[in-house]
Amino acid sequence: MEYSYDPQSVADERRLPTPRMMEAFHAVMEAGSVSAAARYLGVSQPAVSRLLKQFEEELGFPLFHRAKGKLTPTPEAHRLSIDVGNALDGIDRVRRSAEDVRRHGTGRLRVGITPMLYEAVLHRLLKDFLKEQPHLILTMETGLTEMMVDWLLRDQVELAFASMMGSHPGIEAIALIETHSVVLMPPGHPLMAKHAIGVEDLAEVPLITMTRRYPSRHRIEQMFRRAGVPMRLRAETNLSGTICDLVRMGQGVAILNALSWGGTGRGDLEARPLTPRLVNRYGVLHLADRGFSRPAQQLIAAIRCHLAQTMGTVYLGEE
């Protein structure tokens, strides 16, 4: 009996073929007959025939010539078989990947982080975190906070460990760290006699800061303007380690985030609090309308644990 169909009657109700329909079609094309395909799939011949018929109905055109119980693939069937095979391979990869996640926690985590926070926080816990996630694929991108906001909005990273000093539409933040800026100087500097250093104390002092690409630099300039004190700039750079080196060379003093200074791991410089206080906040930025993957949750938990154990004076704790 010849298969017949009415294209107009099925056009309005046509749905996407199911994976099971495609598997039946692919098995028939590979095995050469319905009976062989049924044995391969472990189902009955009528079940395979039914799936083939449903597949053709959903597509809207016949895939086989039927005569005397024999199926002969149409040219359309041969053309479609390659794409169906590729689709089934993709479905199989998804199934295997999902099974790996269930069994081993396998996944991919894409993270943005500022160089300062990587040096001061993340690299100190990364070894243990990755040891506990042997199947995780971790991608890290470093950059400025504004760059990471763009990466989040473009779905290039899942979360960003960065500054919280600005607000961004569509982005929420989990506050983790609060610190303040200090005046950094070499041992023996005259300002060491002070317990705290005001902006007015820096009127004639060569100053080393971050470049104007960083919000902290604009906040420092604003402090000098409000105090009516001229800022005597000596050098600027985008690396806190370079700032410390320039201070060691005797090129001036630096106004630097206390976390940046602590992240250098060097104790051969002196620091005094800056007044008025220049507060800095850091945390995890993420899209407001999206939850965290399991690897992201695990990384945030690891960061919290590390901060609580080793950086309790700046850790803001659980909200």
C-alpha atoms as a printed R data frame, in Angstrom:
    type eleno elety resid chain resno      x      y      z
1   ATOM     1    CA   MET     A     1  0.000  0.000  0.000
2   ATOM     2    CA   GLU     A     2  1.402  3.367 -1.037
3   ATOM     3    CA   TYR     A     3  1.861  5.996  1.658
4   ATOM     4    CA   SER     A     4 -0.136  9.144  0.964
5   ATOM     5    CA   TYR     A     5 -0.176 12.480  2.691
6   ATOM     6    CA   ASP     A     6 -1.938 15.801  2.426
7   ATOM     7    CA   PRO     A     7  0.658 18.591  2.770
8   ATOM     8    CA   GLN     A     8 -1.970 21.242  3.430
9   ATOM     9    CA   SER     A     9 -3.680 19.284  6.194
10  ATOM    10    CA   VAL     A    10 -0.469 18.671  8.149
11  ATOM    11    CA   ALA     A    11  1.216 22.026  7.592
12  ATOM    12    CA   ASP     A    12 -0.690 23.763 10.367
13  ATOM    13    CA   GLU     A    13 -0.104 21.001 12.957
14  ATOM    14    CA   ARG     A    14  3.441 20.036 12.033
15  ATOM    15    CA   ARG     A    15  5.838 19.784 14.962
16  ATOM    16    CA   LEU     A    16  9.526 19.177 15.249
17  ATOM    17    CA   PRO     A    17 10.529 15.512 14.865
18  ATOM    18    CA   THR     A    18 11.465 13.783 18.101
19  ATOM    19    CA   PRO     A    19 14.873 12.164 18.644
20  ATOM    20    CA   ARG     A    20 13.163  8.750 18.692
21  ATOM    21    CA   MET     A    21 11.737  9.345 15.194
22  ATOM    22    CA   MET     A    22 15.168 10.339 13.929
23  ATOM    23    CA   GLU     A    23 16.761  7.287 15.545
24  ATOM    24    CA   ALA     A    24 14.296  4.986 13.792
25  ATOM    25    CA   PHE     A    25 14.916  6.673 10.432
26  ATOM    26    CA   HIS     A    26 18.692  6.577 10.893
27  ATOM    27    CA   ALA     A    27 18.595  2.892 11.903
28  ATOM    28    CA   VAL     A    28 16.593  1.955  8.789
29  ATOM    29    CA   MET     A    29 18.969  3.890  6.545
30  ATOM    30    CA   GLU     A    30 21.992  2.231  8.163
31  ATOM    31    CA   ALA     A    31 20.565 -1.305  8.471
32  ATOM    32    CA   GLY     A    32 18.714 -1.368  5.165
33  ATOM    33    CA   SER     A    33 15.387 -2.712  6.409
34  ATOM    34    CA   VAL     A    34 12.747 -2.228  9.099
35  ATOM    35    CA   SER     A    35 13.359 -5.661 10.588
36  ATOM    36    CA   ALA     A    36 17.101 -5.091 10.934
37  ATOM    37    CA   ALA     A    37 16.523 -1.632 12.388
38  ATOM    38    CA   ALA     A    38 14.050 -3.078 14.915
39  ATOM    39    CA   ARG     A    39 16.629 -5.634 16.082
40  ATOM    40    CA   TYR     A    40 19.267 -2.896 16.395
41  ATOM    41    CA   LEU     A    41 16.961 -0.628 18.412
42  ATOM    42    CA   GLY     A    42 15.518 -3.486 20.471
43  ATOM    43    CA   VAL     A    43 11.901 -2.738 19.542
44  ATOM    44    CA   SER     A    44  9.234 -4.343 17.375
45  ATOM    45    CA   GLN     A    45  8.929 -3.869 13.601
46  ATOM    46    CA   PRO     A    46  5.502 -2.179 13.960
47  ATOM    47    CA   ALA     A    47  7.070  0.323 16.379
48  ATOM    48    CA   VAL     A    48  9.749  1.237 13.824
49  ATOM    49    CA   SER     A    49  7.158  1.526 11.039
50  ATOM    50    CA   ARG     A    50  5.035  3.779 13.231
51  ATOM    51    CA   LEU     A    51  7.992  6.050 14.041
52  ATOM    52    CA   LEU     A    52  8.887  6.301 10.345
53  ATOM    53    CA   LYS     A    53  5.331  7.270  9.456
54  ATOM    54    CA   GLN     A    54  5.269  9.918 12.208
55  ATOM    55    CA   PHE     A    55  8.625 11.249 11.010
56  ATOM    56    CA   GLU     A    56  7.312 11.662  7.464
57  ATOM    57    CA   GLU     A    57  4.153 13.333  8.723
58  ATOM    58    CA   GLU     A    58  6.123 15.846 10.749
59  ATOM    59    CA   LEU     A    59  8.456 16.591  7.823
60  ATOM    60    CA   GLY     A    60  5.623 16.876  5.326
61  ATOM    61    CA   PHE     A    61  7.064 14.644  2.590
62  ATOM    62    CA   PRO     A    62  7.665 10.865  2.080
63  ATOM    63    CA   LEU     A    63 11.070  9.364  2.764
64  ATOM    64    CA   PHE     A    64 10.529  5.876  1.317
65  ATOM    65    CA   HIS     A    65  8.816  4.202 -1.600
66  ATOM    66    CA   ARG     A    66  6.759  1.315 -0.224
67  ATOM    67    CA   ALA     A    67  6.089 -1.680 -2.459
68  ATOM    68    CA   LYS     A    68  5.444 -5.323 -1.517
69  ATOM    69    CA   GLY     A    69  6.621 -4.776  2.045
70  ATOM    70    CA   LYS     A    70  9.937 -3.279  0.947
71  ATOM    71    CA   LEU     A    71 11.154  0.241  1.671
72  ATOM    72    CA   THR     A    72 13.276  2.106 -0.868
73  ATOM    73    CA   PRO     A    73 14.750  5.429  0.322
74  ATOM    74    CA   THR     A    74 13.864  8.494 -1.738
75  ATOM    75    CA   PRO     A    75 16.532 11.019 -2.819
76  ATOM    76    CA   GLU     A    76 15.190 13.253 -0.035
77  ATOM    77    CA   ALA     A    77 15.882 10.496  2.486
78  ATOM    78    CA   HIS     A    78 19.497 10.146  1.366
79  ATOM    79    CA   ARG     A    79 19.973 13.915  1.579
80  ATOM    80    CA   LEU     A    80 18.393 14.081  5.032
81  ATOM    81    CA   SER     A    81 20.253 11.117  6.492
82  ATOM    82    CA   ILE     A    82 23.539 13.014  6.866
83  ATOM    83    CA   ASP     A    83 21.931 15.846  8.834
84  ATOM    84    CA   VAL     A    84 19.949 13.402 10.954
85  ATOM    85    CA   GLY     A    85 23.154 11.517 11.778
86  ATOM    86    CA   ASN     A    86 24.849 14.764 12.816
87  ATOM    87    CA   ALA     A    87 21.839 15.749 14.932
88  ATOM    88    CA   LEU     A    88 21.832 12.398 16.712
89  ATOM    89    CA   ASP     A    89 25.563 12.736 17.385
90  ATOM    90    CA   GLY     A    90 24.870 16.115 18.984
91  ATOM    91    CA   ILE     A    91 22.070 14.701 21.111
92  ATOM    92    CA   ASP     A    92 24.360 11.886 22.209
93  ATOM    93    CA   ARG     A    93 27.043 14.392 23.223
94  ATOM    94    CA   VAL     A    94 24.495 16.298 25.299
95  ATOM    95    CA   ARG     A    95 23.418 13.080 27.014
96  ATOM    96    CA   ARG     A    96 27.019 12.116 27.795
97  ATOM    97    CA   SER     A    97 27.807 15.593 29.049
98  ATOM    98    CA   ALA     A    98 24.752 15.625 31.300
99  ATOM    99    CA   GLU     A    99 25.697 12.216 32.662
100 ATOM   100    CA   ASP     A   100 29.222 13.447 33.414
101 ATOM   101    CA   VAL     A   101 27.790 16.415 35.311
102 ATOM   102    CA   ARG     A   102 25.563 14.092 37.354
103 ATOM   103    CA   ARG     A   103 28.382 11.717 38.174
104 ATOM   104    CA   HIS     A   104 31.425 13.965 38.475
105 ATOM   105    CA   GLY     A   105 30.274 17.576 38.561
106 ATOM   106    CA   THR     A   106 31.847 18.125 35.182
107 ATOM   107    CA   GLY     A   107 31.152 21.508 33.652
108 ATOM   108    CA   ARG     A   108 32.616 24.709 32.363
109 ATOM   109    CA   LEU     A   109 33.029 27.883 34.376
110 ATOM   110    CA   ARG     A   110 33.904 31.212 32.760
111 ATOM   111    CA   VAL     A   111 35.124 33.853 35.194
112 ATOM   112    CA   GLY     A   112 36.266 37.442 34.855
113 ATOM   113    CA   ILE     A   113 38.595 38.897 37.493
114 ATOM   114    CA   THR     A   114 40.714 41.993 38.011
115 ATOM   115    CA   PRO     A   115 44.487 41.375 38.238
116 ATOM   116    CA   MET     A   116 44.543 42.767 41.778
117 ATOM   117    CA   LEU     A   117 41.837 40.407 43.029
118 ATOM   118    CA   TYR     A   118 43.460 37.452 41.316
119 ATOM   119    CA   GLU     A   119 46.766 38.203 43.022
120 ATOM   120    CA   ALA     A   120 45.319 39.079 46.427
121 ATOM   121    CA   VAL     A   121 42.609 36.408 46.669
122 ATOM   122    CA   LEU     A   122 41.917 33.912 43.911
123 ATOM   123    CA   HIS     A   123 45.368 32.501 43.214
124 ATOM   124    CA   ARG     A   124 45.718 31.611 46.892
125 ATOM   125    CA   LEU     A   125 42.746 29.235 46.790
126 ATOM   126    CA   LEU     A   126 42.777 28.131 43.159
127 ATOM   127    CA   LYS     A   127 44.956 25.045 43.631
128 ATOM   128    CA   ASP     A   128 42.668 23.478 46.241
129 ATOM   129    CA   PHE     A   129 39.520 24.476 44.332
130 ATOM   130    CA   LEU     A   130 40.707 22.841 41.098
131 ATOM   131    CA   LYS     A   131 41.879 19.761 42.998
132 ATOM   132    CA   GLU     A   132 38.314 19.311 44.236
133 ATOM   133    CA   GLN     A   133 36.967 19.844 40.676
134 ATOM   134    CA   PRO     A   134 39.090 17.464 38.564
135 ATOM   135    CA   HIS     A   135 36.688 17.500 35.605
136 ATOM   136    CA   LEU     A   136 35.950 21.230 35.562
137 ATOM   137    CA   ILE     A   137 37.005 23.320 32.572
138 ATOM   138    CA   LEU     A   138 37.876 26.758 33.981
139 ATOM   139    CA   THR     A   139 38.211 29.827 31.767
140 ATOM   140    CA   MET     A   140 39.561 33.018 33.366
141 ATOM   141    CA   GLU     A   141 39.694 36.457 31.770
142 ATOM   142    CA   THR     A   142 41.426 39.395 33.479
143 ATOM   143    CA   GLY     A   143 40.576 43.015 32.881
144 ATOM   144    CA   LEU     A   144 39.044 46.178 34.247
145 ATOM   145    CA   THR     A   145 35.659 46.099 35.946
146 ATOM   146    CA   GLU     A   146 33.994 47.949 33.054
147 ATOM   147    CA   MET     A   147 35.297 45.305 30.642
148 ATOM   148    CA   MET     A   148 33.814 42.547 32.783
149 ATOM   149    CA   VAL     A   149 30.407 44.230 32.884
150 ATOM   150    CA   ASP     A   150 30.447 44.105 29.087
151 ATOM   151    CA   TRP     A   151 31.532 40.445 29.183
152 ATOM   152    CA   LEU     A   152 28.627 39.614 31.497
153 ATOM   153    CA   LEU     A   153 26.092 41.364 29.294
154 ATOM   154    CA   ARG     A   154 27.487 39.546 26.248
155 ATOM   155    CA   ASP     A   155 27.363 36.196 28.115
156 ATOM   156    CA   GLN     A   156 31.132 35.757 27.751
157 ATOM   157    CA   VAL     A   157 31.581 35.099 31.478
158 ATOM   158    CA   GLU     A   158 29.177 33.744 34.080
159 ATOM   159    CA   LEU     A   159 30.489 35.803 36.960
160 ATOM   160    CA   ALA     A   160 33.072 38.514 37.578
161 ATOM   161    CA   PHE     A   161 35.155 39.158 40.687
162 ATOM   162    CA   ALA     A   162 35.579 42.915 40.538
163 ATOM   163    CA   SER     A   163 34.964 46.355 42.033
164 ATOM   164    CA   MET     A   164 31.497 47.278 43.283
165 ATOM   165    CA   MET     A   165 32.010 51.046 43.261
166 ATOM   166    CA   GLY     A   166 29.649 51.562 40.327
167 ATOM   167    CA   SER     A   167 26.129 50.400 39.469
168 ATOM   168    CA   HIS     A   168 25.226 48.843 36.137
169 ATOM   169    CA   PRO     A   169 21.738 48.098 34.733
170 ATOM   170    CA   GLY     A   170 21.057 44.365 34.583
171 ATOM   171    CA   ILE     A   171 24.000 43.535 36.877
172 ATOM   172    CA   GLU     A   172 23.753 42.532 40.534
173 ATOM   173    CA   ALA     A   173 26.585 42.000 43.012
174 ATOM   174    CA   ILE     A   174 27.375 39.884 46.041
175 ATOM   175    CA   ALA     A   175 29.512 41.996 48.374
176 ATOM   176    CA   LEU     A   176 32.523 40.117 49.751
177 ATOM   177    CA   ILE     A   177 35.314 42.551 50.653
178 ATOM   178    CA   GLU     A   178 35.545 46.068 52.046
179 ATOM   179    CA   THR     A   179 38.887 47.753 52.466
180 ATOM   180    CA   HIS     A   180 40.349 51.266 52.359
181 ATOM   181    CA   SER     A   181 43.199 53.048 50.689
182 ATOM   182    CA   VAL     A   182 46.487 53.760 52.430
183 ATOM   183    CA   VAL     A   183 49.457 56.021 51.873
184 ATOM   184    CA   LEU     A   184 52.412 53.832 51.037
185 ATOM   185    CA   MET     A   185 55.996 55.025 51.599
186 ATOM   186    CA   PRO     A   186 59.527 53.679 52.012
187 ATOM   187    CA   PRO     A   187 60.949 53.223 55.527
188 ATOM   188    CA   GLY     A   188 62.336 56.442 56.980
189 ATOM   189    CA   HIS     A   189 59.991 58.758 55.082
190 ATOM   190    CA   PRO     A   190 59.074 61.913 57.081
191 ATOM   191    CA   LEU     A   191 55.341 61.110 56.879
192 ATOM   192    CA   MET     A   192 55.929 57.937 58.909
193 ATOM   193    CA   ALA     A   193 55.745 60.096 62.037
194 ATOM   194    CA   LYS     A   194 52.009 60.500 61.494
195 ATOM   195    CA   HIS     A   195 49.397 57.960 62.616
196 ATOM   196    CA   ALA     A   196 47.176 58.988 59.711
197 ATOM   197    CA   ILE     A   197 47.853 61.109 56.643
198 ATOM   198    CA   GLY     A   198 45.457 63.734 55.363
199 ATOM   199    CA   VAL     A   199 45.274 65.033 51.810
200 ATOM   200    CA   GLU     A   200 46.741 68.342 52.983
201 ATOM   201    CA   ASP     A   201 49.883 66.484 54.116
202 ATOM   202    CA   LEU     A   202 50.493 65.450 50.499
203 ATOM   203    CA   ALA     A   203 50.432 68.954 49.000
204 ATOM   204    CA   GLU     A   204 54.121 69.004 48.030
205 ATOM   205    CA   VAL     A   205 54.792 65.284 47.990
206 ATOM   206    CA   PRO     A   206 55.450 63.445 44.664
207 ATOM   207    CA   LEU     A   207 52.552 61.056 44.180
208 ATOM   208    CA   ILE     A   208 52.354 57.685 42.412
209 ATOM   209    CA   THR     A   209 48.902 56.383 41.478
210 ATOM   210    CA   MET     A   210 46.979 54.104 39.169
211 ATOM   211    CA   THR     A   211 46.231 55.501 35.708
212 ATOM   212    CA   ARG     A   212 43.043 57.435 34.951
213 ATOM   213    CA   ARG     A   213 41.466 54.310 33.444
214 ATOM   214    CA   TYR     A   214 40.749 53.239 37.025
215 ATOM   215    CA   PRO     A   215 37.866 54.725 39.051
216 ATOM   216    CA   SER     A   216 40.112 54.916 42.132
217 ATOM   217    CA   ARG     A   217 42.272 57.514 40.388
218 ATOM   218    CA   HIS     A   218 39.266 59.782 39.791
219 ATOM   219    CA   ARG     A   219 38.225 59.431 43.420
220 ATOM   220    CA   ILE     A   220 41.728 60.455 44.541
221 ATOM   221    CA   GLU     A   221 41.652 63.514 42.281
222 ATOM   222    CA   GLN     A   222 38.245 64.400 43.695
223 ATOM   223    CA   MET     A   223 39.620 64.251 47.252
224 ATOM   224    CA   PHE     A   224 42.413 66.690 46.336
225 ATOM   225    CA   ARG     A   225 39.966 69.067 44.649
226 ATOM   226    CA   ARG     A   226 37.618 69.062 47.640
227 ATOM   227    CA   ALA     A   227 40.542 69.790 49.987
228 ATOM   228    CA   GLY     A   228 41.782 72.585 47.709
229 ATOM   229    CA   VAL     A   229 45.205 70.898 47.552
230 ATOM   230    CA   PRO     A   230 47.219 70.568 44.324
231 ATOM   231    CA   MET     A   231 48.113 66.989 43.395
232 ATOM   232    CA   ARG     A   232 51.799 66.636 42.477
233 ATOM   233    CA   LEU     A   233 51.814 63.627 40.163
234 ATOM   234    CA   ARG     A   234 55.146 61.847 39.784
235 ATOM   235    CA   ALA     A   235 54.173 58.598 38.037
236 ATOM   236    CA   GLU     A   236 51.132 56.531 37.107
237 ATOM   237    CA   THR     A   237 50.753 52.913 36.097
238 ATOM   238    CA   ASN     A   238 48.137 50.181 35.787
239 ATOM   239    CA   LEU     A   239 49.978 47.693 38.031
240 ATOM   240    CA   SER     A   240 50.032 47.857 41.805
241 ATOM   241    CA   GLY     A   241 53.320 45.948 41.854
242 ATOM   242    CA   THR     A   242 54.930 48.657 39.708
243 ATOM   243    CA   ILE     A   243 53.578 51.328 42.048
244 ATOM   244    CA   CYS     A   244 55.274 49.560 44.980
245 ATOM   245    CA   ASP     A   245 58.519 49.314 43.021
246 ATOM   246    CA   LEU     A   246 58.472 53.059 42.288
247 ATOM   247    CA   VAL     A   247 57.907 53.783 45.984
248 ATOM   248    CA   ARG     A   248 60.882 51.567 46.861
249 ATOM   249    CA   MET     A   249 62.977 53.541 44.365
250 ATOM   250    CA   GLY     A   250 62.214 56.704 46.319
251 ATOM   251    CA   GLN     A   251 60.179 58.290 43.529
252 ATOM   252    CA   GLY     A   252 57.377 59.335 45.853
253 ATOM   253    CA   VAL     A   253 54.546 57.977 47.965
254 ATOM   254    CA   ALA     A   254 51.518 56.150 46.688
255 ATOM   255    CA   ILE     A   255 47.828 56.155 47.476
256 ATOM   256    CA   LEU     A   256 46.918 52.532 47.012
257 ATOM   257    CA   ASN     A   257 44.164 50.130 47.965
258 ATOM   258    CA   ALA     A   258 45.283 48.259 51.083
259 ATOM   259    CA   LEU     A   259 44.295 45.003 49.388
260 ATOM   260    CA   SER     A   260 46.635 45.740 46.473
261 ATOM   261    CA   TRP     A   261 49.513 46.402 48.802
262 ATOM   262    CA   GLY     A   262 48.845 43.246 50.815
263 ATOM   263    CA   GLY     A   263 48.609 41.291 47.546
264 ATOM   264    CA   THR     A   264 52.216 42.111 46.670
265 ATOM   265    CA   GLY     A   265 53.460 39.872 49.452
266 ATOM   266    CA   ARG     A   266 56.246 42.341 50.349
267 ATOM   267    CA   GLY     A   267 56.696 43.856 53.812
268 ATOM   268    CA   ASP     A   268 59.503 46.340 53.067
269 ATOM   269    CA   LEU     A   269 57.198 49.365 52.798
270 ATOM   270    CA   GLU     A   270 55.303 51.386 55.391
271 ATOM   271    CA   ALA     A   271 51.635 52.307 55.214
272 ATOM   272    CA   ARG     A   272 49.443 54.804 57.037
273 ATOM   273    CA   PRO     A   273 45.667 55.276 56.801
274 ATOM   274    CA   LEU     A   274 44.486 58.001 54.434
275 ATOM   275    CA   THR     A   275 42.018 60.571 55.763
276 ATOM   276    CA   PRO     A   276 39.275 61.024 54.894
277 ATOM   277    CA   ARG     A   277 38.835 57.300 54.368
278 ATOM   278    CA   LEU     A   278 38.673 56.108 50.778
279 ATOM   279    CA   VAL     A   279 36.555 52.944 50.958
280 ATOM   280    CA   ASN     A   280 36.770 50.184 48.328
281 ATOM   281    CA   ARG     A   281 34.267 47.349 47.897
282 ATOM   282    CA   TYR     A   282 34.670 44.174 45.876
283 ATOM   283    CA   GLY     A   283 32.422 41.245 45.153
284 ATOM   284    CA   VAL     A   284 30.954 38.881 42.589
285 ATOM   285    CA   LEU     A   285 29.084 40.565 39.730
286 ATOM   286    CA   HIS     A   286 26.483 38.554 37.822
287 ATOM   287    CA   LEU     A   287 23.458 38.959 35.579
288 ATOM   288    CA   ALA     A   288 20.423 39.929 37.623
289 ATOM   289    CA   ASP     A   289 18.029 37.567 35.861
290 ATOM   290    CA   ARG     A   290 20.179 34.439 35.911
291 ATOM   291    CA   GLY     A   291 21.097 31.926 38.588
292 ATOM   292    CA   PHE     A   292 24.510 30.360 39.171
293 ATOM   293    CA   SER     A   293 25.693 27.047 37.780
294 ATOM   294    CA   ARG     A   294 26.933 24.486 40.279
295 ATOM   295    CA   PRO     A   295 30.644 25.242 39.554
296 ATOM   296    CA   ALA     A   296 29.947 28.961 40.074
297 ATOM   297    CA   GLN     A   297 28.253 28.256 43.410
298 ATOM   298    CA   GLN     A   298 31.213 26.113 44.452
299 ATOM   299    CA   LEU     A   299 33.735 28.826 43.530
300 ATOM   300    CA   ILE     A   300 31.819 31.500 45.452
301 ATOM   301    CA   ALA     A   301 31.680 29.170 48.472
302 ATOM   302    CA   ALA     A   302 35.440 28.552 48.197
303 ATOM   303    CA   ILE     A   303 36.128 32.303 48.039
304 ATOM   304    CA   ARG     A   304 33.935 32.911 51.087
305 ATOM   305    CA   CYS     A   305 35.693 30.167 53.038
306 ATOM   306    CA   HIS     A   306 39.142 31.510 52.113
307 ATOM   307    CA   LEU     A   307 38.226 35.077 53.035
308 ATOM   308    CA   ALA     A   308 36.731 34.013 56.374
309 ATOM   309    CA   GLN     A   309 39.806 31.972 57.284
310 ATOM   310    CA   THR     A   310 42.604 34.259 56.072
311 ATOM   311    CA   MET     A   311 41.196 37.761 55.480
312 ATOM   312    CA   GLY     A   312 38.633 38.182 58.223
313 ATOM   313    CA   THR     A   313 39.387 41.883 58.736
314 ATOM   314    CA   VAL     A   314 38.170 42.769 55.238
315 ATOM   315    CA   TYR     A   315 35.610 39.990 54.638
316 ATOM   316    CA   LEU     A   316 32.009 41.207 54.847
317 ATOM   317    CA   GLY     A   317 30.650 37.761 55.716
318 ATOM   318    CA   GLU     A   318 27.330 36.180 54.758
319 ATOM   319    CA   GLU     A   319 24.382 38.480 54.242
